[in-house]
Amino acid sequence: MCWPRCALCILLIQLFVVPCIHGLGILLPLYIYPNGTNCAAWSPVFDAISANSNAQWYIIINPDTGPGPTDELYETCVTEIPASANQIIMGFVDTTAGNVLGDIDTYAGWPASSRPHGIFFAKISATASQLSTYQSYVSHARSQGFGFIGLDPGETVTDTSYFSMANLTNTYEDSYASFNPASLTGTMSQQSVILVNSPTTGTYTAVISQLENLGVGAVYISTVADTSQALPAQLSEFASEVASAKGGGSTGSNDSSGTTTSNPAAGNKPPIAAIVGAVIGVLIILLIFLVIFLRLRRRRSASAPEADRVVPFIEVRNLDAAEPVALSRSWNTDIKVPPPALKASTSADNTTMAYPNLSVRVSYPTTLRLSGAPTYGSAWGSPPSYHNDD
């Protein structure tokens, strides 16, 4: 069936391709505890998400260096995170803590309303010798229903196997001032970067534009050190700048003071994520129109009258030869039209066709007659009967 296959193709595109073309997203390690009434410590996060609900958010929750013991307050606050158009919540798991599978199972046992969408594996050592261990962790997480996987090596990853088993891999976690976007390699849409100790004033638009143009998956810019769980002072400004990034902004670079300086070497690169998204979007639309066209054509064909869907044929009623003749002849081809040498005259519903030394009278309605039966000589085992009037 054409329709189920096409529908499956569209579904696969929506599930696996569309999530990869959101452009630059916001990575948010939400490690601060939401103490106080109404999850007060998370209020700046709630405000930033509500103000930029169009952005892609990757939120990492970390109750206690992992899920920790049951904490109803924490789980309740997770349910209070404002909804946004594109939001992924991941549960933090420390891969060096020795209870990785248990932590995954604990998150899996959370109530459905607070259960994270994925797992964020921290402190990854992206080496060939550790690959099989991490693959087993990822496999277990997916078997527990977690559809999104984040890895945090915090440095450049040369083994592409790590990218293939995760949806998002953090490949830089260091100083904002030392970061060089040109140092990133590999599949950009599957990478995130964490820039710490950023300026507490000014704008981040230059570096955000460069990351957007490169097609990087997500970024987190924090005014505090990597070891701090505090929220950045410019969380709201940072989120707004990422949400409003169009991919063709400034080509400058940021110095440690937060001011923007010219960087001609960066060039005016096209917004890769936007281009890929536009192409995939057009292909999806064309595919939908093609499916609709095929369905309409099939429906029109199925609803057509019987007479419009079969081939006409000639019924031979009688043969009348002037002299007896042997009428055995080969019927290995269908009779479609009289031979060119045939001369025919029509009277009422009878047609007399004259060959040299032979006269044949064929009787048939003058109005075109259609039938679902096969033509003579094609599907029948033997030719139709001929009757010699003599």
C-alpha positions as CSV (number, residue, x, y, z in Angstrom):
1,M,0.0,0.0,0.0
2,C,1.4,3.4,-1.0
3,W,-0.4,5.4,1.7
4,P,1.0,3.6,4.8
5,R,4.5,3.7,3.4
6,C,4.4,7.4,2.7
7,A,2.8,8.1,6.1
8,L,5.6,6.2,7.7
9,C,8.2,8.2,5.8
10,I,6.6,11.5,7.0
11,L,6.5,10.2,10.6
12,L,10.2,9.2,10.5
13,I,11.2,12.6,9.1
14,Q,9.2,14.3,11.9
15,L,10.7,12.1,14.6
16,F,14.4,12.1,13.5
17,V,15.0,14.9,11.1
18,V,12.9,17.8,12.3
19,P,14.3,17.7,15.9
20,C,17.8,18.2,14.4
21,I,16.9,21.4,12.5
22,H,15.7,23.7,15.3
23,G,18.9,25.8,15.1
24,L,20.9,26.9,18.1
25,G,19.3,25.8,21.3
26,I,19.7,26.8,25.0
27,L,21.5,24.3,27.2
28,L,20.6,24.9,30.8
29,P,22.3,22.9,33.6
30,L,19.6,23.5,36.3
31,Y,21.7,22.3,39.3
32,I,20.4,24.7,41.9
33,Y,17.9,23.3,44.4
34,P,14.4,24.8,44.1
35,N,14.0,25.6,47.8
36,G,11.3,27.9,49.2
37,T,7.6,28.2,48.3
38,N,6.6,28.1,44.7
39,C,10.0,26.8,43.7
40,A,11.4,30.3,44.3
41,A,15.0,29.5,43.4
42,W,13.9,28.5,39.9
43,S,11.9,31.7,39.3
44,P,14.5,33.3,37.0
45,V,14.5,30.1,34.9
46,F,10.7,30.1,34.7
47,D,10.7,33.7,33.6
48,A,13.4,33.1,30.9
49,I,11.5,30.1,29.5
50,S,8.2,31.9,29.4
51,A,9.8,34.9,27.7
52,N,11.5,32.7,25.1
53,S,9.2,29.8,24.6
54,N,10.0,29.7,20.9
55,A,13.6,28.7,21.6
56,Q,14.8,25.1,21.8
57,W,15.5,24.3,25.5
58,Y,17.7,21.5,26.8
59,I,17.3,21.5,30.6
60,I,19.4,19.3,32.8
61,I,17.9,18.6,36.3
62,N,20.2,17.4,39.1
63,P,18.5,16.7,42.4
64,D,21.5,15.3,44.2
65,T,24.4,14.5,41.9
66,G,21.9,12.3,40.2
67,P,18.3,11.5,41.1
68,G,19.1,11.0,44.8
69,P,16.3,9.8,47.2
70,T,12.7,10.5,46.6
71,D,12.1,14.3,46.8
72,E,8.5,15.3,46.2
73,L,9.3,19.0,46.3
74,Y,11.9,18.6,43.6
75,E,9.6,16.5,41.5
76,T,6.7,19.0,41.9
77,C,9.0,21.9,40.8
78,V,9.9,19.9,37.7
79,T,6.2,19.8,36.8
80,E,6.1,23.6,37.2
81,I,8.7,24.3,34.5
82,P,6.8,26.3,31.9
83,A,6.0,24.5,28.7
84,S,7.7,25.6,25.5
85,A,7.4,24.6,21.9
86,N,10.6,22.7,21.9
87,Q,11.8,21.4,25.3
88,I,13.9,18.5,26.4
89,I,14.4,17.8,30.1
90,M,17.3,15.4,31.0
91,G,18.2,13.8,34.2
92,F,21.8,14.2,35.4
93,V,23.8,11.0,35.9
94,D,27.4,10.9,37.1
95,T,29.2,8.1,35.2
96,T,31.9,8.0,37.8
97,A,29.6,7.5,40.8
98,G,29.4,3.7,40.4
99,N,25.6,3.4,40.3
100,V,24.8,4.5,36.8
101,L,22.1,1.9,36.0
102,G,20.5,2.5,39.4
103,D,20.3,6.2,38.8
104,I,18.7,5.6,35.4
105,D,16.1,3.3,36.9
106,T,15.3,5.8,39.6
107,Y,14.5,8.5,37.1
108,A,12.4,6.0,35.2
109,G,10.4,5.4,38.4
110,W,9.4,9.1,38.7
111,P,5.8,10.0,38.2
112,A,4.9,10.6,34.6
113,S,4.3,14.3,35.1
114,S,7.9,14.9,36.3
115,R,9.8,12.2,34.6
116,P,12.6,13.6,32.4
117,H,12.6,13.0,28.6
118,G,16.2,11.8,28.6
119,I,19.4,11.2,30.5
120,F,22.5,13.4,30.6
121,F,25.6,11.4,31.2
122,A,28.2,13.6,32.9
123,K,32.0,13.2,33.3
124,I,32.4,11.1,30.1
125,S,35.9,10.0,29.1
126,A,35.4,9.7,25.3
127,T,38.1,7.1,24.7
128,A,37.9,3.9,22.6
129,S,38.5,1.7,25.7
130,Q,35.4,3.2,27.5
131,L,33.1,3.1,24.5
132,S,31.5,-0.2,25.2
133,T,30.7,0.8,28.8
134,Y,28.9,4.0,27.7
135,Q,27.1,2.1,25.0
136,S,25.7,-0.2,27.6
137,Y,24.6,2.8,29.7
138,V,22.9,4.4,26.7
139,S,21.2,1.1,25.7
140,H,19.8,0.7,29.2
141,A,18.5,4.2,29.3
142,R,16.7,3.7,26.0
143,S,15.3,0.5,27.2
144,Q,13.8,2.4,30.1
145,G,12.0,4.7,27.6
146,F,14.4,7.7,27.6
147,G,14.4,8.9,24.0
148,F,17.0,11.6,24.3
149,I,20.6,11.1,25.3
150,G,23.2,13.7,26.2
151,L,26.9,13.1,26.8
152,D,29.3,15.5,28.5
153,P,33.0,14.8,27.7
154,G,33.6,18.6,27.9
155,E,36.2,18.4,25.3
156,T,36.8,17.6,21.6
157,V,35.6,14.1,20.7
158,T,37.5,12.4,17.9
159,D,35.7,9.0,18.0
160,T,32.5,9.5,15.9
161,S,30.9,6.5,17.7
162,Y,30.1,8.7,20.6
163,F,28.1,11.1,18.3
164,S,26.2,8.1,16.8
165,M,24.9,6.9,20.2
166,A,23.8,10.3,21.6
167,N,21.5,13.1,20.5
168,L,23.7,15.9,22.0
169,T,27.4,15.8,23.0
170,N,29.0,18.6,24.9
171,T,32.4,19.2,23.3
172,Y,33.6,22.3,25.1
173,E,33.3,23.3,28.8
174,D,35.7,26.0,29.7
175,S,36.3,29.7,29.8
176,Y,34.2,32.0,27.7
177,A,37.2,34.2,26.9
178,S,39.3,31.2,25.6
179,F,36.6,29.8,23.3
180,N,37.2,29.7,19.6
181,P,34.2,28.5,17.5
182,A,36.6,27.5,14.7
183,S,38.0,24.8,17.0
184,L,34.8,22.8,16.8
185,T,34.9,19.8,14.4
186,G,32.5,17.0,13.4
187,T,28.7,17.1,13.2
188,M,27.8,20.5,14.6
189,S,24.1,19.9,15.1
190,Q,24.9,17.2,17.6
191,Q,27.2,19.3,19.7
192,S,26.8,21.8,22.6
193,V,29.3,24.1,24.3
194,I,29.4,25.4,27.8
195,L,31.1,28.8,28.2
196,V,31.8,29.8,31.9
197,N,33.1,32.9,33.6
198,S,31.5,35.1,30.9
199,P,31.2,38.9,31.2
200,T,28.6,40.1,33.6
201,T,27.6,43.0,31.3
202,G,27.4,43.5,27.6
203,T,26.1,41.2,24.9
204,Y,26.9,37.7,23.7
205,T,25.4,38.2,20.3
206,A,28.7,37.8,18.4
207,V,29.6,34.4,19.7
208,I,26.0,33.3,19.5
209,S,25.8,34.3,15.9
210,Q,28.9,32.4,15.1
211,L,27.6,29.3,16.8
212,E,24.3,29.7,14.9
213,N,26.1,30.0,11.6
214,L,28.1,26.9,12.3
215,G,24.9,25.0,13.0
216,V,25.9,24.1,16.6
217,G,23.1,22.4,18.5
218,A,23.1,24.2,21.8
219,V,25.0,26.7,24.0
220,Y,25.2,27.6,27.7
221,I,26.8,30.9,28.7
222,S,27.3,31.5,32.4
223,T,28.8,34.3,34.4
224,V,29.9,31.9,37.2
225,A,32.5,29.2,37.4
226,D,32.0,25.7,36.2
227,T,32.0,24.4,39.8
228,S,29.2,26.7,40.8
229,Q,25.5,25.6,40.8
230,A,24.3,29.2,40.8
231,L,22.3,30.6,37.9
232,P,24.1,33.1,35.6
233,A,23.5,36.8,36.3
234,Q,22.6,37.4,32.6
235,L,20.3,34.3,32.2
236,S,17.5,36.3,30.8
237,E,19.7,38.3,28.3
238,F,21.5,35.2,27.2
239,A,18.2,33.3,26.5
240,S,16.7,36.2,24.6
241,E,19.8,36.5,22.4
242,V,19.8,32.8,21.5
243,A,16.0,32.9,20.9
244,S,16.4,35.9,18.5
245,A,19.4,34.6,16.7
246,K,18.7,34.5,12.9
247,G,22.0,33.0,11.8
248,G,23.2,36.0,9.9
249,G,24.2,38.3,12.7
250,S,27.5,39.8,13.8
251,T,30.8,38.3,12.6
252,G,32.7,39.8,15.4
253,S,34.2,38.2,18.5
254,N,33.8,38.9,22.2
255,D,36.7,39.9,24.4
256,S,36.7,39.4,28.1
257,S,34.9,42.7,28.7
258,G,31.9,41.6,26.7
259,T,32.4,44.2,24.0
260,T,32.2,43.2,20.3
261,T,35.2,43.5,18.1
262,S,35.6,42.9,14.4
263,N,36.6,39.5,13.2
264,P,36.8,39.5,9.3
265,A,38.1,35.9,9.3
266,A,34.8,34.7,10.6
267,G,33.1,35.7,7.3
268,N,29.5,35.8,6.5
269,K,28.7,32.1,6.6
270,P,25.2,31.0,5.7
271,P,23.0,29.8,8.5
272,I,23.5,26.1,8.0
273,A,20.7,25.0,10.3
274,A,18.2,27.4,8.7
275,I,19.2,26.2,5.2
276,V,18.9,22.5,6.1
277,G,15.6,23.2,7.8
278,A,14.2,25.0,4.8
279,V,15.2,22.2,2.4
280,I,13.7,19.5,4.6
281,G,10.6,21.5,5.0
282,V,10.1,21.9,1.3
283,L,10.7,18.2,0.7
284,I,8.1,17.3,3.3
285,I,5.6,19.6,1.7
286,L,6.3,18.1,-1.7
287,L,6.0,14.6,-0.3
288,I,2.6,15.4,1.2
289,F,1.3,16.9,-2.1
290,L,2.6,13.7,-3.9
291,V,0.7,11.5,-1.5
292,I,-2.5,13.5,-1.9
293,F,-2.2,13.4,-5.7
294,L,-1.7,9.6,-5.7
295,R,-4.6,9.0,-3.4
296,L,-7.0,11.2,-5.4
297,R,-6.0,9.4,-8.7
298,R,-6.5,6.0,-7.1
299,R,-9.9,7.1,-5.7
300,R,-11.0,8.4,-9.1
301,S,-9.9,5.2,-10.8
302,A,-11.8,3.1,-8.3
303,S,-15.0,5.1,-8.6
304,A,-15.1,5.1,-12.4
305,P,-18.0,3.2,-14.1
306,E,-17.3,-0.3,-15.3
307,A,-17.7,0.7,-18.9
308,D,-14.8,3.2,-18.5
309,R,-12.4,0.7,-17.2
310,V,-12.4,-2.2,-19.7
311,V,-11.3,-2.8,-23.2
312,P,-13.8,-3.0,-26.1
313,F,-14.1,-6.2,-28.1
314,I,-15.9,-7.5,-31.2
315,E,-18.3,-10.3,-31.0
316,V,-18.4,-12.4,-34.2
317,R,-21.9,-13.6,-34.8
318,N,-21.8,-15.3,-38.1
319,L,-19.6,-16.0,-41.1
320,D,-21.1,-16.3,-44.5
321,A,-18.6,-17.2,-47.2
322,A,-19.5,-17.3,-50.9
323,E,-17.8,-20.6,-51.1
324,P,-17.0,-23.1,-48.4
325,V,-13.6,-22.3,-47.1
326,A,-11.4,-23.8,-44.4
327,L,-11.6,-21.5,-41.4
328,S,-8.8,-22.9,-39.4
329,R,-6.3,-20.2,-38.7
330,S,-3.9,-19.2,-35.9
331,W,-5.3,-17.2,-33.0
332,N,-2.0,-16.3,-31.3
333,T,-2.7,-12.6,-31.6
334,D,-5.7,-10.5,-30.4
335,I,-8.1,-9.3,-33.0
336,K,-8.2,-5.5,-32.6
337,V,-9.3,-4.0,-35.9
338,P,-10.1,-5.4,-39.4
339,P,-7.1,-5.8,-41.7
340,P,-6.5,-2.9,-44.0
341,A,-7.6,-4.8,-47.1
342,L,-11.0,-5.3,-45.6
343,K,-14.0,-3.5,-47.2
344,A,-17.0,-3.2,-45.0
345,S,-20.6,-2.0,-45.3
346,T,-22.9,-1.5,-42.4
347,S,-26.6,-2.0,-42.2
348,A,-28.5,-1.8,-39.0
349,D,-26.6,-4.0,-36.5
350,N,-24.9,-6.1,-39.2
351,T,-21.7,-5.4,-41.0
352,T,-20.7,-7.2,-44.1
353,M,-16.9,-7.4,-44.7
354,A,-15.6,-8.5,-48.0
355,Y,-12.3,-10.2,-48.7
356,P,-11.3,-11.6,-52.1
357,N,-13.3,-14.8,-52.6
358,L,-14.7,-14.6,-49.0
359,S,-17.6,-12.7,-47.5
360,V,-17.8,-12.3,-43.7
361,R,-20.8,-10.8,-41.9
362,V,-20.2,-9.6,-38.4
363,S,-23.1,-8.7,-36.3
364,Y,-22.7,-6.3,-33.4
365,P,-24.4,-3.2,-31.9
366,T,-23.4,0.0,-33.7
367,T,-23.0,1.6,-30.3
368,L,-19.6,0.7,-28.8
369,R,-19.9,-2.3,-26.6
370,L,-17.6,-2.8,-23.6
371,S,-17.2,-5.8,-21.5
372,G,-14.9,-7.1,-18.8
373,A,-14.4,-10.3,-20.7
374,P,-11.1,-10.9,-22.4
375,T,-10.6,-10.3,-26.1
376,Y,-10.6,-13.2,-28.5
377,G,-7.4,-15.0,-28.7
378,S,-5.9,-13.6,-25.6
379,A,-7.2,-15.3,-22.4
380,W,-9.6,-17.8,-23.9
381,G,-8.2,-21.3,-24.5
382,S,-9.7,-21.4,-28.0
383,P,-11.0,-18.9,-30.6
384,P,-14.8,-18.1,-30.8
385,S,-17.0,-20.3,-32.9
386,Y,-17.4,-19.6,-36.6
387,H,-20.5,-20.8,-38.4
388,N,-20.5,-21.3,-42.1
389,D,-24.0,-20.5,-43.4
390,D,-23.6,-22.9,-46.3
